[in-house]
Protein backbone atom coordinates (compact mmCIF):
# COMPACT_ATOMS: atom_id res chain seq x y z
CA UNK A 1 0.00 0.00 0.00
CA UNK A 2 1.17 3.56 -0.65
CA UNK A 3 -0.23 7.08 -0.49
CA UNK A 4 0.00 9.62 -3.27
CA UNK A 5 0.38 13.00 -1.59
CA UNK A 6 -0.15 16.20 -3.54
CA UNK A 7 -0.83 19.87 -2.85
CA UNK A 8 -3.34 20.81 -5.56
CA UNK A 9 -4.24 24.36 -4.50
CA UNK A 10 -1.55 25.61 -2.18
CA UNK A 11 -1.50 25.34 1.59
CA UNK A 12 -3.72 26.97 4.18
CA UNK A 13 -2.62 28.37 7.50
CA UNK A 14 -4.12 26.37 10.35
CA UNK A 15 -3.66 25.37 13.97
CA UNK A 16 -2.21 21.92 14.59
CA UNK A 17 -2.47 20.10 17.92
CA UNK A 18 0.69 18.05 17.96
CA UNK A 19 0.84 14.59 19.54
CA UNK A 20 2.23 14.26 23.04
CA UNK A 21 5.92 13.51 23.40
CA UNK A 22 6.58 9.79 23.05
CA UNK A 23 9.88 10.11 24.91
CA UNK A 24 8.29 11.78 27.91
CA UNK A 25 5.18 9.57 27.83
CA UNK A 26 7.12 6.32 27.98
CA UNK A 27 9.44 7.49 30.74
CA UNK A 28 6.55 8.89 32.76
CA UNK A 29 4.70 5.58 32.49
CA UNK A 30 7.64 3.64 33.94
CA UNK A 31 8.16 6.16 36.74
CA UNK A 32 4.44 6.23 37.48
CA UNK A 33 4.46 2.43 37.81
CA UNK A 34 7.61 2.40 39.96
CA UNK A 35 6.04 4.96 42.30
CA UNK A 36 2.83 2.89 42.61
CA UNK A 37 1.00 6.07 41.70
CA UNK A 38 -2.80 6.38 42.03
CA UNK A 39 -2.75 9.08 39.31
CA UNK A 40 -3.24 8.54 35.57
CA UNK A 41 -0.74 10.29 33.33
CA UNK A 42 -2.49 13.13 31.45
CA UNK A 43 -2.08 13.84 27.72
CA UNK A 44 -0.33 10.53 27.05
CA UNK A 45 0.84 9.96 23.51
CA UNK A 46 -1.57 7.86 21.46
CA UNK A 47 1.24 6.37 19.37
CA UNK A 48 2.00 2.66 19.00
CA UNK A 49 5.07 2.80 21.24
CA UNK A 50 3.11 4.24 24.13
CA UNK A 51 0.09 2.02 23.60
CA UNK A 52 2.18 -1.16 23.87
CA UNK A 53 3.79 0.24 27.02
CA UNK A 54 0.38 0.95 28.56
CA UNK A 55 -0.85 -2.50 27.57
CA UNK A 56 2.17 -4.19 29.15
CA UNK A 57 1.97 -2.23 32.39
CA UNK A 58 -1.76 -2.93 32.69
CA UNK A 59 -1.49 -6.60 31.73
CA UNK A 60 -2.20 -9.48 34.10
CA UNK A 61 -0.11 -11.82 31.93
CA UNK A 62 3.59 -12.55 31.82
CA UNK A 63 4.21 -12.43 28.04
CA UNK A 64 4.56 -9.11 26.22
CA UNK A 65 4.69 -8.44 22.47
CA UNK A 66 5.88 -4.87 22.08
CA UNK A 67 5.82 -5.07 18.24
CA UNK A 68 8.25 -2.48 16.78
CA UNK A 69 8.58 -0.31 19.89
CA UNK A 70 12.29 -0.03 20.67
CA UNK A 71 11.71 2.28 23.63
CA UNK A 72 9.28 -0.19 25.17
CA UNK A 73 11.69 -3.10 24.63
CA UNK A 74 14.52 -1.37 26.46
CA UNK A 75 12.54 0.26 29.26
CA UNK A 76 10.45 -2.84 29.98
CA UNK A 77 13.49 -5.12 29.98
CA UNK A 78 14.96 -3.12 32.86
CA UNK A 79 11.59 -2.65 34.56
CA UNK A 80 10.68 -6.36 34.47
CA UNK A 81 14.11 -7.28 35.82
CA UNK A 82 13.03 -5.59 39.05
CA UNK A 83 9.50 -7.04 39.22
CA UNK A 84 9.26 -10.43 40.91
CA UNK A 85 8.14 -13.12 38.46
CA UNK A 86 9.03 -14.81 35.18
CA UNK A 87 8.43 -12.71 32.07
CA UNK A 88 8.93 -13.00 28.32
CA UNK A 89 9.15 -10.09 25.92
CA UNK A 90 9.28 -10.15 22.11
CA UNK A 91 8.48 -7.99 19.08
CA UNK A 92 8.42 -7.81 15.28
CA UNK A 93 11.01 -9.50 13.09
CA UNK A 94 12.92 -6.21 12.89
CA UNK A 95 12.81 -5.91 16.69
CA UNK A 96 14.14 -9.44 17.03
CA UNK A 97 17.15 -8.30 14.99
CA UNK A 98 17.87 -5.14 16.98
CA UNK A 99 20.72 -5.74 19.45
CA UNK A 100 20.05 -5.64 23.17
CA UNK A 101 23.13 -7.39 24.56
CA UNK A 102 24.64 -4.24 26.08
CA UNK A 103 21.57 -3.62 28.21
CA UNK A 104 21.20 -7.29 29.16
CA UNK A 105 24.88 -7.51 30.12
CA UNK A 106 24.58 -4.36 32.24
CA UNK A 107 21.47 -5.62 34.03
CA UNK A 108 23.10 -9.02 34.59
CA UNK A 109 26.09 -7.31 36.19
CA UNK A 110 23.65 -5.55 38.54
CA UNK A 111 22.01 -8.80 39.63
CA UNK A 112 19.39 -9.53 36.95
CA UNK A 113 18.80 -12.94 35.39
CA UNK A 114 17.88 -12.76 31.70
CA UNK A 115 17.98 -15.44 29.00
CA UNK A 116 17.89 -15.18 25.20
CA UNK A 117 15.07 -17.33 23.87
CA UNK A 118 16.22 -17.49 20.24
CA UNK A 119 19.35 -15.65 19.10
CA UNK A 120 22.17 -14.66 21.43
CA UNK A 121 22.22 -10.89 21.96
CA UNK A 122 18.72 -10.22 20.59
CA UNK A 123 15.08 -10.41 21.67
CA UNK A 124 12.96 -12.29 22.53
CA UNK A 125 14.01 -12.44 26.18
CA UNK A 126 13.03 -14.47 29.21
CA UNK A 127 13.40 -12.36 32.35
CA UNK A 128 13.42 -13.71 35.89
CA UNK A 129 12.49 -10.62 37.91
CA UNK A 130 14.03 -10.24 41.37
CA UNK A 131 15.68 -7.74 43.67
CA UNK A 132 18.63 -6.06 41.94
CA UNK A 133 21.80 -5.53 43.93
CA UNK A 134 23.06 -2.60 41.90
CA UNK A 135 26.57 -1.27 42.27
CA UNK A 136 29.00 0.27 39.79
CA UNK A 137 29.21 -0.50 36.08
CA UNK A 138 30.74 1.08 32.99
CA UNK A 139 28.82 1.57 29.76
CA UNK A 140 29.82 2.99 26.40
CA UNK A 141 28.37 6.50 26.20
CA UNK A 142 28.04 6.09 22.44
CA UNK A 143 25.22 3.54 22.68
CA UNK A 144 21.55 4.41 22.52
CA UNK A 145 20.53 6.67 25.38
CA UNK A 146 17.55 4.36 25.91
CA UNK A 147 19.89 1.76 27.42
CA UNK A 148 21.17 4.36 29.87
CA UNK A 149 17.69 5.69 30.67
CA UNK A 150 16.38 2.16 31.24
CA UNK A 151 19.07 1.52 33.84
CA UNK A 152 18.67 4.90 35.52
CA UNK A 153 14.93 4.59 36.06
CA UNK A 154 15.25 1.34 38.04
CA UNK A 155 18.48 2.46 39.75
CA UNK A 156 16.96 3.99 42.93
CA UNK A 157 15.22 0.68 43.66
CA UNK A 158 18.47 -1.32 43.56
CA UNK A 159 19.77 -2.38 46.97
CA UNK A 160 23.04 -0.50 46.50
CA UNK A 161 21.83 2.10 44.03
CA UNK A 162 23.78 2.64 40.83
CA UNK A 163 27.03 4.31 39.85
CA UNK A 164 27.09 4.47 36.06
CA UNK A 165 30.38 5.37 34.41
CA UNK A 166 29.95 6.43 30.79
CA UNK A 167 32.99 5.78 28.62
CA UNK A 168 33.91 7.64 25.44
CA UNK A 169 31.70 10.21 23.73
CA UNK A 170 28.24 10.56 25.27
CA UNK A 171 25.59 10.80 22.54
CA UNK A 172 21.94 11.83 22.91
CA UNK A 173 22.75 13.65 26.15
CA UNK A 174 19.39 15.55 26.18
CA UNK A 175 17.51 12.24 26.36
CA UNK A 176 19.47 11.27 29.47
CA UNK A 177 18.68 14.72 30.88
CA UNK A 178 14.96 14.12 30.24
CA UNK A 179 15.16 10.91 32.24
CA UNK A 180 17.00 12.51 35.16
CA UNK A 181 14.67 15.52 35.21
CA UNK A 182 11.57 13.32 35.23
CA UNK A 183 13.08 11.17 37.98
CA UNK A 184 13.60 14.38 39.95
CA UNK A 185 9.96 15.35 39.46
CA UNK A 186 8.97 11.94 40.83
CA UNK A 187 11.12 12.56 43.91
CA UNK A 188 14.43 10.86 43.08
CA UNK A 189 17.71 12.76 43.22
CA UNK A 190 20.71 11.86 41.04
CA UNK A 191 24.07 13.46 40.36
CA UNK A 192 25.87 13.71 37.02
CA UNK A 193 29.45 14.85 37.29
CA UNK A 194 31.75 14.47 34.32
CA UNK A 195 31.07 11.03 32.91
CA UNK A 196 29.66 9.51 36.13
CA UNK A 197 25.97 9.37 37.09
CA UNK A 198 25.13 8.32 40.64
CA UNK A 199 21.72 7.31 41.95
CA UNK A 200 21.45 6.35 45.62
CA UNK A 201 18.81 3.91 46.93
CA UNK A 202 15.54 5.83 47.44
CA UNK A 203 11.83 5.69 46.66
CA UNK A 204 9.75 7.42 44.03
CA UNK A 205 6.93 9.77 45.02
CA UNK A 206 3.67 9.59 43.04
CA UNK A 207 2.64 12.91 41.46
CA UNK A 208 -0.01 14.15 39.00
CA UNK A 209 1.74 14.53 35.64
CA UNK A 210 0.85 15.98 32.22
CA UNK A 211 2.92 15.24 29.07
CA UNK A 212 3.98 18.10 26.78
CA UNK A 213 3.67 17.93 22.98
CA UNK A 214 6.37 16.46 20.78
CA UNK A 215 9.11 18.69 19.35
CA UNK A 216 10.19 15.88 16.99
CA UNK A 217 6.71 15.98 15.41
CA UNK A 218 7.00 19.76 15.11
CA UNK A 219 10.05 19.39 12.86
CA UNK A 220 7.96 18.11 9.92
CA UNK A 221 5.76 21.21 10.13
CA UNK A 222 8.84 23.44 10.07
CA UNK A 223 9.82 21.78 6.79
CA UNK A 224 6.31 22.21 5.36
CA UNK A 225 6.24 25.86 6.34
CA UNK A 226 9.74 26.51 4.95
CA UNK A 227 8.90 24.88 1.60
CA UNK A 228 5.47 26.49 1.22
CA UNK A 229 6.20 29.90 2.78
CA UNK A 230 2.93 29.40 4.65
CA UNK A 231 2.91 30.14 8.42
CA UNK A 232 1.51 27.49 10.75
CA UNK A 233 0.60 27.41 14.43
CA UNK A 234 1.53 24.42 16.59
CA UNK A 235 -0.08 23.93 19.99
CA UNK A 236 1.26 22.20 23.08
CA UNK A 237 4.96 23.11 22.78
CA UNK A 238 6.92 24.71 25.62
CA UNK A 239 9.76 27.19 25.27
CA UNK A 240 11.51 25.68 28.29
CA UNK A 241 10.95 22.13 27.11
CA UNK A 242 12.55 19.02 28.59
CA UNK A 243 13.04 17.71 25.05
CA UNK A 244 16.40 17.98 23.32
CA UNK A 245 14.66 18.16 19.94
CA UNK A 246 13.42 21.63 20.88
CA UNK A 247 16.84 22.63 19.50
CA UNK A 248 15.27 22.15 16.08
CA UNK A 249 13.64 25.57 16.37
CA UNK A 250 17.04 27.31 16.49
CA UNK A 251 18.46 25.11 13.76
CA UNK A 252 15.55 25.81 11.41
CA UNK A 253 16.36 29.50 11.77
CA UNK A 254 19.33 28.76 9.49
CA UNK A 255 16.81 27.55 6.92
CA UNK A 256 14.83 30.78 7.08
CA UNK A 257 12.30 29.87 9.78
CA UNK A 258 11.45 32.13 12.72
CA UNK A 259 9.73 30.76 15.83
CA UNK A 260 7.33 32.90 17.82
CA UNK A 261 6.26 31.46 21.17
CA UNK A 262 2.65 31.98 22.22
CA UNK A 263 0.56 31.03 25.22
CA UNK A 264 -0.66 27.97 23.29
CA UNK A 265 2.60 26.89 21.66
CA UNK A 266 4.52 28.32 18.68
CA UNK A 267 3.84 30.19 15.47
CA UNK A 268 6.07 29.28 12.51
CA UNK A 269 7.08 32.25 10.37
CA UNK A 270 8.90 31.43 7.10
CA UNK A 271 10.77 33.80 4.81
CA UNK A 272 14.00 34.59 6.66
CA UNK A 273 17.51 34.39 5.26
CA UNK A 274 18.93 30.91 4.65
CA UNK A 275 22.46 29.72 5.23
CA UNK A 276 24.72 28.73 2.32
CA UNK A 277 25.46 25.35 3.90
CA UNK A 278 24.04 23.70 7.01
CA UNK A 279 26.75 22.16 9.16
CA UNK A 280 25.59 20.48 12.36
CA UNK A 281 26.47 17.78 14.86
CA UNK A 282 23.30 15.78 15.61
CA UNK A 283 24.87 13.78 18.42
CA UNK A 284 22.28 15.14 20.88
CA UNK A 285 19.28 15.25 18.48
CA UNK A 286 19.59 12.19 16.20
CA UNK A 287 15.84 11.96 15.59
CA UNK A 288 15.97 15.28 13.72
CA UNK A 289 18.56 14.14 11.19
CA UNK A 290 16.11 12.73 8.64
CA UNK A 291 13.96 15.86 8.79
CA UNK A 292 16.90 18.16 8.11
CA UNK A 293 18.47 15.98 5.42
CA UNK A 294 15.25 16.02 3.40
CA UNK A 295 14.50 19.68 4.15
CA UNK A 296 17.97 20.73 3.00
CA UNK A 297 17.88 18.95 -0.35
CA UNK A 298 14.37 20.24 -1.09
CA UNK A 299 15.53 23.76 -0.22
CA UNK A 300 18.67 23.24 -2.31
CA UNK A 301 20.88 23.83 0.72
CA UNK A 302 24.06 21.70 0.90
CA UNK A 303 24.75 20.14 4.28
CA UNK A 304 27.30 18.23 6.30
CA UNK A 305 25.99 16.30 9.31
CA UNK A 306 27.93 14.44 11.98
CA UNK A 307 26.97 12.72 15.23
CA UNK A 308 24.75 10.15 13.53
CA UNK A 309 26.17 7.04 15.25
CA UNK A 310 22.85 5.86 16.66
CA UNK A 311 21.01 6.10 13.32
CA UNK A 312 22.27 2.68 12.22
CA UNK A 313 20.50 0.88 15.07
CA UNK A 314 17.14 2.65 14.86
CA UNK A 315 14.06 1.18 13.16
CA UNK A 316 16.32 0.83 10.13
CA UNK A 317 19.81 1.97 9.11
CA UNK A 318 18.64 5.54 8.66
CA UNK A 319 21.81 6.72 6.93
CA UNK A 320 21.52 4.06 4.22
CA UNK A 321 17.78 4.69 3.94
CA UNK A 322 18.25 8.43 3.45
CA UNK A 323 20.86 7.87 0.75
CA UNK A 324 18.63 5.40 -1.11
CA UNK A 325 15.39 7.39 -0.93
CA UNK A 326 16.72 10.87 -1.69
CA UNK A 327 18.41 9.38 -4.76
CA UNK A 328 14.93 8.48 -6.06
CA UNK A 329 14.19 12.23 -6.02
CA UNK A 330 17.44 13.09 -7.82
CA UNK A 331 19.79 13.94 -4.94
CA UNK A 332 23.09 12.16 -4.28
CA UNK A 333 23.88 12.01 -0.57
CA UNK A 334 27.09 10.44 0.65
CA UNK A 335 28.08 8.83 3.91
CA UNK A 336 31.19 10.35 5.47
CA UNK A 337 33.69 9.13 8.03
CA UNK A 338 32.39 8.17 11.47
CA UNK A 339 28.79 7.69 10.35
CA UNK A 340 28.30 11.20 8.99
CA UNK A 341 26.22 12.32 6.02
CA UNK A 342 26.68 15.11 3.48
CA UNK A 343 25.15 16.62 0.36
CA UNK A 344 27.24 19.01 -1.72
CA UNK A 345 24.56 19.72 -4.32
CA UNK A 346 25.24 16.64 -6.47
CA UNK A 347 22.25 15.54 -8.54
CA UNK A 348 21.25 12.46 -10.51
CA UNK A 349 18.38 11.44 -12.76
CA UNK A 350 15.31 11.02 -10.52
CA UNK A 351 12.94 8.09 -10.76
CA UNK A 352 9.99 8.80 -13.05
CA UNK A 353 7.45 7.74 -10.42
CA UNK A 354 9.37 7.53 -7.14
CA UNK A 355 7.87 5.63 -4.25
CA UNK A 356 9.58 6.39 -0.94
CA UNK A 357 10.21 3.20 1.03
CA UNK A 358 9.69 3.62 4.76
CA UNK A 359 11.54 0.56 6.14
CA UNK A 360 9.05 0.20 9.04
CA UNK A 361 10.34 3.61 10.14
CA UNK A 362 7.81 6.34 11.01
CA UNK A 363 10.36 9.12 10.57
CA UNK A 364 11.10 8.15 6.96
CA UNK A 365 7.43 8.63 6.05
CA UNK A 366 7.05 11.97 7.83
CA UNK A 367 10.41 13.40 6.74
CA UNK A 368 9.66 12.79 3.04
CA UNK A 369 5.96 13.73 2.98
CA UNK A 370 6.70 17.50 2.73
CA UNK A 371 8.28 16.86 -0.68
CA UNK A 372 4.74 17.05 -2.06
CA UNK A 373 4.88 20.82 -1.53
CA UNK A 374 7.57 21.32 -4.20
CA UNK A 375 6.82 18.41 -6.55
CA UNK A 376 3.92 19.16 -8.88
CA UNK A 377 3.37 15.44 -9.39
CA UNK A 378 3.38 14.84 -5.65
CA UNK A 379 5.15 12.08 -3.78
CA UNK A 380 4.27 8.47 -3.05
CA UNK A 381 4.95 7.09 0.43
CA UNK A 382 4.97 3.32 0.90
CA UNK A 383 3.37 1.73 3.97
CA UNK A 384 2.12 5.08 5.31
CA UNK A 385 0.63 3.43 8.39
CA UNK A 386 4.09 3.44 10.01
CA UNK A 387 3.39 6.96 11.31
CA UNK A 388 1.24 5.38 14.03
CA UNK A 389 4.48 4.67 15.88
CA UNK A 390 4.70 8.30 17.01
CA UNK A 391 2.13 10.53 15.19
CA UNK A 392 -1.03 8.55 14.34
CA UNK A 393 -3.02 11.54 13.02
CA UNK A 394 -0.19 12.92 10.86
CA UNK A 395 -1.97 12.34 7.53
CA UNK A 396 -5.21 13.85 8.84
CA UNK A 397 -3.31 16.93 9.97
CA UNK A 398 -1.75 17.29 6.51
CA UNK A 399 -5.20 17.22 4.94
CA UNK A 400 -6.33 20.01 7.28
CA UNK A 401 -3.87 22.42 5.66
CA UNK A 402 -4.51 21.46 2.04
CA UNK A 403 -2.60 18.26 1.25
CA UNK A 404 -4.54 15.76 -0.83
CA UNK A 405 -3.91 12.11 0.02
CA UNK A 406 -5.18 9.18 -2.05
N, C-alpha and C positions, 0 to 999 in steps of 0.2 A: 504493500500500500504506500502511496505517496500523495502529498498535497501539492497542488500548483498554487503558488501564492503570487498575486499581482496587485498592483495599485492602479486601478483604472482611471480614477478621477482626482488624484492628489490626496493628501492626507488632511485630516481634520484635527484641530486641537481638542484635547479631551482630558479628563481626569481619570487616572488609572490607580486603582487600589492594588498595590503590589502584594504578592504572597508574603506570609511571615517568613522570617529567616529560618532556614532548615538547620543551619549550624547551631543557632541558639535554641531552637525547639528541641533538638535531639539531646543536647547537653542538659537542658532544663528538665527534660523527662527523666533522665538518669538521676539527677540530683534530687528531684522531687521524690523519686522512689527510694533513694538511699536515706532521705530524711523522714520517711514514713509520713509524708504530708497528707493532711486531710483536704488540701486545696487542689482544684483542677487548674492546670496551666491555661491561661487565657491567650487567645489569638494564636493557637498552635498552627503550624504549617499544615496544609492539607495535601502535601506531596506524598509520593509513594514511600520515601525514606522514613518519614515521620509516622505514616500510618502503620508500617510494619513494626516500628518501635513501640507504638501504642499497643498494637495487637499482642506483641510479645510480653510486654509488661503487665497486660491485663489477662494474660492467658492462665488457665489452670493446668495446662499440659506441660510436658517437659521436652517437646521437640519444636524447634522454631525454624521456619523457612523465611529468610529475610530477603529473598529474591535478589535484586541487583543493588541492594542498599549497603554500600561499603561502610558508611558511618555506623549503621546499625550492627554490622558484623563485628567491627572493632570494639565499639562501646559495650555491646552485649557480651562479647567474649570476656572482657574484664569484669563486668557486672556479675555475670553468672558464676565466675570463679569464686566470688565472695558469698554467693547464696547457697546454702546447704541443699544438696540434692544432686541428682545425675541429670545432665542436660545434653541435648544435641542441637547443633545449629548448622544450617546449610543455606544454599542460595542457588542462583542460576548457574548455568555452565560457565559463564564468564566469571562469576564470583568464585566458583570452585577452582579457577585458574589465577586468582589474584593472591599473591603471597601474603601469609600471615605469620610466618615463622618467627620474625623478630618480636612480635607481641607475645606469642606463645612462649618463646624462650624467656622473655622478661618476666612474665607471670609465673612461669615454672620456678625461676630463680627466687621469686618472692613467696613461694610455698604452694602455688596452684598445681593441680594435676589435670592435664589436658592431653587427649589422644587424638591423632589424625585417623579418621575413619577410612579414607581412601588413599590420597596421595600425600606423602610426607611434605610438610611445609605449607599445605593448602587446606581450606575447608573442603568437606564438612568436618566438624570437630565434635568430640565427646568430652564434656567438661564435668568433672567431679567437684562440685562446689563445696568449699570448706573455709574455715578461718585462714586468712593469709597472714604469714609472719611479717612480711615486709622487710625493710632493711635498706641497703644501698646497692644500686646497680648502675651500670653505664649503658647508654644507648646512643647510637649514631644520631646526631641532630639533623642529619640530612634525610631521614626517613619521613614518612607522612606524619604530620602533626597529630593525626587521629590516634596513632599508637600512643603518643605521649599523653594526649588528653585522656585516653581510656585508662591509663595507669594512674594519672593524677586524681581522677574522680573517685576511684576506690581507695586511694592512698590513706586518707584519714581514718579509715576503718580497718587498716592493717594493724596488727598488734604492736609493731615497732615503727609504724609510720613508714615514710618513704623518703630516701635521699636519692634523687635522680640526677646523675651526672651526664650532661649532653656533650658528646664528643664531635669535633669538627664543626663545620658551618651549620648553624641552626636555621632551617627554612620554615616558612609559614609561621613565623613568630607571632603574628596577630591572632592566629587561631589558638595558640597556647594561652595568650593573654585573655582571650574570651573565656576559656575554661577557668583560669584562675580567678577572673573577676566574678564569674557566676558562682564559683565555689565560695568566694567571699560573701556574696549576697545571701547565700544559704548558710552563712555562719562559720565557714572554715577558713582559717588563716594559713597562708603559705608564704615562703620567701623565695625569691629568685635573684641570686647574686652571681654575676658572671655566667658560668655555664652550669650552675648547680641549683636545682629546685628542691626545697625541703618542705615536707608536709608532716607535721607531728600528728600522733594519734588524737583524734577529737571527733565530735559528733556534729552532724548537720542539723540545722534548725529549719523547720518547715516555714515557708513564707508564701503569701499570694504573689503570683508572678505573671506578667504579661510580656509576650514576645514582640519585638519590633519587626518591621518589614525588612525585606531582603535587599541589601545593596548589590548583590550579584545579579539579581533579577533586574535591578534598575539599569545595569550596564547596557542591556539590549535596547532600552528606550533611549539612552544617550546616543547610540549608533543611529537609530531611526530618526531622531531629531536632527542629528548632524547631517545625515544624508538628504533629508527632506526639507531642511531649513524651517521646519514647523515646530513651534514650542509645544511642550507637553508638561502636564502637572502630575507628579507622582506622590501619592499619599502614604503615610506610615513610616517615613524615613526620619532619622534623628541626626542632627548635626554632630552631636557628641556620641556617636554610635560606638558600640562595642566591636563592631565588625571591621576587620581589616580592609575589606573590599570597599569601604567608604572612601578609600584613597582613590578610587576610580573617578570621583568627581573632580579632583585636582588634575588627574592625568588627562581627562577629557578636555580640560581647558586648553591643552596643547593642540587639540584637534578642533578648536574653535567653539567649544561649548562652555557657557557660563551657567553656574548653579546658584539659584536664589532660594534661600531657605525661608519657608513659611511656617505658620502655626500647624498646618496639616502635613507638611513634608517638604518637597522641593519643586521648584519650577525650572524647567530646562529651557535655556535661551541660546539658540544657535546663532551663528553668524560672526563669531569672533575670528581673530587671526589664527592661522594654523602654522605649526612648526614645519620646517623643511624636512626633518627626519625625526621620528620618535625613537628615542633610545631609553630603555627602561629595564631595570632588574625586577622581575616578578617573583623573586624568592619569597616575599611575604604575601603576595596576592595571586597565586597560581591560577585560581579559577577565573581570573579576568583575562588571561592570555589569549584564549580563543576569540573573545569579543574584540580585543584590540587588534589582533592579527587581521581579522576580516574587515573591521572598520578601516584600518589603515589602507589596505589594498583598494577598497571601494572608494576611498577618498584620495587615492593616488598619492599616498604619503609613505615613502620608504621607512622601514623600521629595522631595528636591531634589538632583539629581546634576549635577556639572559635570565638565570634563576628558574629554569623550567624543569629542574630535576624530577619533581614529583609527577609531571605530566605523563610520564611513561607508565605509571602504575595506577592511573585513574581508570575510569570505565573502559577506556581504550588507550592505546599509545597516542596521546593527543597531538604530539609533534608530527608523527607520521600521518595522522588523519588530516591535519591542517594542510600539510604539503600536498597530499593527494586530492583533497576536495577543492582547494583554491586553484589548483592546476586546471580543473574542469571549467573554471570561469576565466582562464587565460592568464593566471598569475603564477610565476615560478618562485616559490619560497624555498629556502635552503636551510638545512640544519647546520649549525655551527658547533665549534668545540664546546665540550661540557654541557651538552643538551640545550644549546641556544637555538634561536631561530631568527632568520633575517629575510628581508625583501628589499632589493636595491632598485626596484622598478622593472625587473626583467619580466617580459611577457612571452606567452606562447599562444598557439591557436586554441581557442576555447572549444569545448564540446558543443555540438549543434543544439542538443537538447539535454543540458546537464541535469543530472539528478544527484543531489547531495546525499551521500551516505551518512548515516548518523551513528553507526557502530554501537548501538545500545547506549549512546551518550547524549543526555539531555542538552548539554551545552553546545554540542555540534549543531543540533537543530536550531536552537535559539540564536546562536552566533551568526548563522548563515541566512536566517529568514529575512533580515533587513535588506539583503541584496535585491529583493523585489522592488525596493524604492527606486533603484537606479537602472534596473534592467527592464526594458519595455515589454519583453516577453515573459517577465516574471522569473521565478525560481521554483524548482521542484525539490521538495524535502522528503526523503524516504523515511518510513516508519515514524511519522510525526508524533505518535503517541508517547514517545520517550520523554516528552516534556513533563509528563506526570511525575517524574522523579523529583522535580523541585518547583515547577510552575504549571500546575494542571490547567489553569484557565488562560494560558499564554495565547493560544490561537483565538479565543473569544475576545481577548483584549485587543489583539491586532485588528480584528473586524470592527471593533468600536471606533477606531480612528480612520477607517477607510480601506484597509486591506481586504481583498477578495480572496477567499480560500475555497478551492474545489478539489 
